Amino acid sequence: MSAPTPDPRTDDDRPGRIMAREMAEQPDVLRRILEAGAPRIQEVARQIAAREPRFVLLTARGTSDNAALYAKYLLEIQLGLPCGLTSMSTTTAYGARPDLTDVLVVTVSQSGGSPDLVASTRAAREAGAITLAVTNNPDSPLAAVSEYHHLDIMAGPEKALPATKTYTASLLTLYLFVEGLRGGDGAAAKALPDLAAHLLTRQDEIRTLASRYRFAERMVITSRGYGYPTAKEAALKLMETSYIPALSYSGADLLHGPLAMVDNISPVIAVVTDGKGGEALQPVLDRLRGRGADLVVIGPRAQVEQASAGFVLPTEGVAEELQPILEILPLQLLAYEVTIARGQDPDAPRALAKVTETR
């Protein structure tokens, strides 16, 4: 038997090296936000709370849209504020000018450079809204047009096309902002950097899970409550890196029709938060097991033990609203490992650009 052929590539040219490095930076990014970014976030939140917004609109695209959806859950549950996701084309394409007096418009964007985000935010400010940009670029056009300028998510340059560290940084920034709006100090988030660092050491477990999906033709990812944005973001990561059609559904929506496509060869990933969202998902898990679905659970140990396979999250003592910042980490790793197993480069998905200039 001949010896294995040495791999001539160095770490500098291996597929996925940039995404891997940026995923590994996430504990440090979270720590930086908590230590250096929190005072600014609290001050902006205090100023906006004093204006008593009556409604919140969230504006975003792509990964940032999933972060905005997380903020929607926070704002509605923690503050009881009515909250919606903006349809930007109503202003940018159709020229509508709704009355946004005393409405808080939060625009979330990694780059702050997409023309429709800038135009929509400018139109909202002209319509009387309180405007705030949440980006990874304090010098962006979006920051310049927002009344309260900018909350810096402090992730540092992100070069891989799939967003990883900017997503978790956006979630933590938005959490601290909502905490600031209600007068909290965000102390419950202090354990996150260490928990995230530990999760990222468990890549071998994820590599084993990834082998299940090397030849998958489609996947379904489901959750409820705070976990639903995680399901949507995980599906996006899998689609943009491995090109697997990954469908994300709220557990409630999955029961309203799409469950019919699930059978005993259909891979399903359930993101189970430890709390009310996980409790609401339980009937969906029961139905999936009843259909013999290939069910993998990302969540508490008790739920993982009832599934075909899974990944146990350290949810004990972590508030349900903070768990999405941890939930997404094994799913980012999964997208990476599935893509590598399929012989593709997760750093550079085909047909995509880092800044998407929609109008």
Residue pairs with C-beta under 8 A, 6 or more apart in sequence:
11 17
15 340
15 344
15 345
15 346
15 347
16 336
16 339
16 340
16 345
16 346
16 347
17 347
18 159
18 160
18 347
19 160
19 162
19 164
19 241
19 336
19 346
19 347
20 336
22 158
22 159
22 160
22 164
22 165
23 164
23 165
23 200
23 329
23 332
23 333
23 336
24 200
25 155
25 156
25 165
26 164
26 165
26 168
26 169
26 196
26 200
26 329
27 193
27 194
27 196
27 197
27 200
28 193
29 154
29 155
29 156
29 165
29 168
29 169
30 168
30 169
30 172
30 189
30 192
30 193
30 196
30 325
31 193
32 154
33 41
33 153
33 154
33 169
33 172
33 173
33 176
34 172
34 176
34 186
34 189
34 190
34 192
34 193
36 154
37 151
37 152
37 153
37 154
37 173
37 176
38 176
38 186
40 151
40 152
41 151
41 173
41 176
41 177
41 180
42 176
42 180
42 185
42 186
44 132
44 148
44 151
44 177
44 180
45 176
45 177
45 178
45 179
45 180
45 181
46 180
47 148
48 104
48 130
48 132
48 148
48 181
49 180
49 181
49 182
49 183
51 102
51 130
52 102
53 81
53 102
53 103
53 104
53 130
54 82
54 102
54 103
55 81
55 82
55 83
55 84
55 102
55 103
55 104
56 72
56 75
56 81
56 82
56 83
56 84
56 103
56 104
56 105
56 106
57 83
57 84
57 85
57 86
57 100
57 103
57 104
57 105
57 106
57 124
57 129
58 68
58 69
58 71
58 72
58 83
58 84
58 85
58 86
58 105
58 106
58 107
58 108
59 68
59 85
59 86
59 88
59 105
59 106
59 107
59 108
59 117
59 120
59 121
59 124
60 67
60 68
60 85
60 107
60 108
60 109
60 117
61 109
61 114
61 116
61 117
61 356
61 358
62 163
62 236
62 356
63 110
63 163
63 166
63 167
63 233
63 236
64 108
64 109
64 110
64 163
64 170
65 85
65 108
66 167
66 229
66 230
66 232
66 233
66 236
67 108
67 167
67 170
67 171
67 174
67 229
67 233
68 85
68 106
68 108
68 174
69 85
69 228
69 229
69 232
70 171
70 174
70 226
70 229
70 324
71 83
71 106
71 108
71 174
71 177
71 178
72 83
72 84
72 85
73 225
73 226
73 228
73 229
73 321
74 174
74 175
74 178
74 321
75 81
75 83
75 178
76 82
76 83
77 321
78 178
78 179
78 182
78 321
79 178
79 181
79 182
86 105
86 120
88 116
88 117
88 119
88 120
89 116
90 96
90 98
91 97
91 119
91 120
91 123
91 124
92 116
92 119
92 120
92 123
92 359
97 123
97 126
97 127
98 127
99 127
99 128
100 124
100 127
100 128
100 129
101 127
101 128
101 129
102 128
102 130
103 124
103 128
103 129
103 130
104 129
104 130
104 132
105 121
105 124
105 125
105 129
105 130
105 131
105 132
106 132
106 133
106 134
106 174
107 117
107 120
107 121
107 131
107 132
107 133
107 134
107 142
107 146
108 134
108 135
108 170
108 174
109 117
109 133
109 134
109 135
109 140
109 142
110 135
110 136
110 137
110 153
110 158
110 163
110 166
110 170
111 135
111 136
111 137
111 140
111 354
111 355
112 118
112 133
112 135
112 136
112 137
112 140
112 141
112 142
112 143
112 150
113 137
113 140
113 141
113 142
113 355
113 357
114 142
114 355
114 356
114 357
114 358
115 357
115 358
115 359
116 358
116 359
117 142
118 141
118 142
118 145
119 359
121 131
121 133
121 142
121 145
121 146
122 145
124 131
125 131
125 145
125 146
125 147
130 147
130 148
131 145
131 146
131 147
131 148
132 146
132 147
132 148
132 149
132 150
132 151
133 140
133 142
133 143
133 145
133 146
133 148
133 149
133 150
133 151
134 150
134 151
134 153
134 170
134 173
134 174
134 177
135 142
135 143
135 150
135 151
135 152
135 153
136 152
136 153
136 154
136 155
136 156
136 158
136 166
136 169
137 143
138 149
138 150
138 152
140 150
143 149
143 150
151 173
151 177
153 166
153 169
153 170
153 172
153 173
154 169
154 173
155 165
155 166
155 169
156 165
158 164
158 165
158 166
158 354
159 347
159 354
160 346
160 347
161 240
161 347
161 348
161 349
161 352
161 353
161 354
162 237
162 240
162 241
162 332
162 335
162 346
162 347
162 349
164 332
167 233
167 328
168 196
168 325
168 328
168 329
171 324
171 325
171 328
172 189
172 192
172 325
175 186
175 189
175 321
175 322
175 325
176 186
176 189
179 185
179 186
180 186
188 319
188 322
189 322
189 325
191 317
191 318
192 322
192 325
192 326
195 314
195 318
195 326
196 325
196 326
196 329
198 314
199 313
199 314
199 326
199 329
199 330
200 329
200 333
202 311
202 330
203 333
203 337
205 311
205 330
206 311
206 330
206 333
206 334
206 337
207 337
209 296
209 309
209 311
209 334
209 337
210 334
210 337
210 338
210 340
210 341
211 341
212 267
212 294
212 296
212 309
213 219
213 242
213 244
213 267
213 334
213 338
213 341
214 338
214 341
214 342
216 244
216 267
216 338
217 244
217 245
218 244
218 245
218 246
218 247
218 266
218 267
219 235
219 238
219 244
219 245
219 246
219 247
219 267
219 268
219 269
220 246
220 247
220 248
220 249
220 254
220 258
220 261
220 262
220 266
220 267
220 268
220 269
221 231
221 232
221 234
221 235
221 238
221 246
221 247
221 248
221 249
221 268
221 269
221 270
221 271
222 231
222 248
222 249
222 250
222 251
222 254
222 268
222 269
222 270
222 271
222 281
222 284
223 230
223 231
223 250
223 251
223 270
223 271
223 272
223 273
223 277
223 281
224 250
224 251
224 252
224 273
224 277
224 278
224 280
224 281
224 284
225 273
225 275
225 276
225 277
225 278
225 280
225 281
225 320
226 273
226 275
226 277
226 320
226 321
226 323
226 324
227 271
227 272
227 273
227 277
227 278
227 281
227 323
227 324
227 327
228 250
228 277
229 324
230 271
230 324
230 327
230 328
230 331
231 248
231 249
231 250
231 269
231 271
232 248
233 328
233 331
234 246
234 248
234 269
234 271
234 328
234 331
234 332
234 334
234 335
235 246
235 247
235 248
236 246
236 248
237 331
237 332
237 335
238 244
238 246
238 334
238 335
238 338
239 245
239 246
240 349
240 352
241 335
241 336
241 338
241 339
241 344
241 346
241 349
242 335
242 338
242 339
242 342
242 344
242 346
243 344
243 349
243 350
244 338
247 258
249 258
251 270
251 280
251 281
251 283
251 284
252 280
252 284
254 284
255 283
255 284
255 287
259 287
259 288
259 291
262 268
262 288
262 291
262 293
263 291
263 292
263 293
264 291
264 292
264 293
264 294
265 294
266 293
266 294
267 294
267 296
268 288
268 293
268 294
268 295
268 296
269 296
269 297
269 298
269 331
270 281
270 284
270 285
270 288
270 295
270 296
270 297
270 298
270 299
270 303
270 307
271 298
271 299
271 327
271 331
272 278
272 281
272 285
272 297
272 298
272 299
272 300
272 303
273 299
273 315
273 320
273 323
273 324
273 327
274 299
274 300
274 313
274 315
274 316
274 318
274 320
274 323
275 320
275 323
276 320
277 320
278 299
278 300
278 303
285 295
285 297
285 303
285 306
285 307
288 295
289 295
289 306
294 308
295 307
295 308
296 307
296 308
296 309
296 310
296 311
297 303
297 304
297 306
297 307
297 309
297 310
297 311
298 304
298 310
298 311
298 313
298 327
298 330
298 331
299 310
299 312
299 313
299 315
299 327
300 312
300 313
300 315
301 312
303 310
304 310
304 311
304 312
311 330
313 323
313 326
313 327
313 330
314 326
315 323
315 326
318 326
335 346
336 346
339 345
339 346
340 346
